Amino acid sequence: MRIAVPHPVTQIALWIGLAILVQTFQTAVLPLLAAGLVFLAFKAHSKRLLTLLRRTRWIFISLMVIYAFMTPGIALWSLPYIPNPTREGLLDGLMQLSRLICVLAGLSILLTSLSQERLISGLYVIAYPLRYIGLSRERIAVRLALTLQYAETAMQETAKDWRSGIESALVPENGNTSEFELPMQMLTWTDGFLLAVVSVILLTVWR
């Protein structure tokens, strides 16, 4: 039996729902959820997950330091003339780190399951209401596609030829146009069910 792949809109909505839902968790379930999502993201695409975690490592360190030393509570040690971290601060910092890790692991899974074209097509569908305020979602999709394309090209440049890469990017192209097609996928009953579940959970949480 072939399992239908969820619509890009559904996958993006699930990630947004995850990012909102983890903000409400306050118990030991949160670190366990973070560990589970990290395991799934690592199995799906270990390189992408490690890249996301490496680029946000200073945010992790800053969060732990701020919460550990700025949150009132019981000091872990009492040494004169130096700041003392608190137990409550470390626990709060751990909760915040777990939330951030959940979001990053979910994002890694999302980017692994969606190609660049399908990701843009999902955002294109989500941007449909913008047409009522005079914004063109077609232009938004084109600009996003070009941004991702240039960003991917720039990241592939080595430190040796980064200057030539910038110079070539600044040279205007005469008469060259680029075209791309967005793979449009129809929403299924499974997508409707998943979107309904996410909506109900979020409405319940925000009450």
Buried (B, 14 or more C-beta within 10 A) or exposed (E): EEEEBBBBBBBBBBBBBBBBBBEEBEEEEBBEBBBEBBEBBBEBBEEBBEEBBEEBEEEBEEBBBBBBBEBEBEEEEEEEEEEBBBEBBBBBBBBBBBBBBBBBBBBBBBBBBBEBBBBBBBBBBBBEEEEEEEEEBEEBBBEBBEEBEEEEEEEEBEEEEEEEBEEEEEEEEEEEEEEEEBEEBEEBEBBEEBBEEBEEEBEEEEE
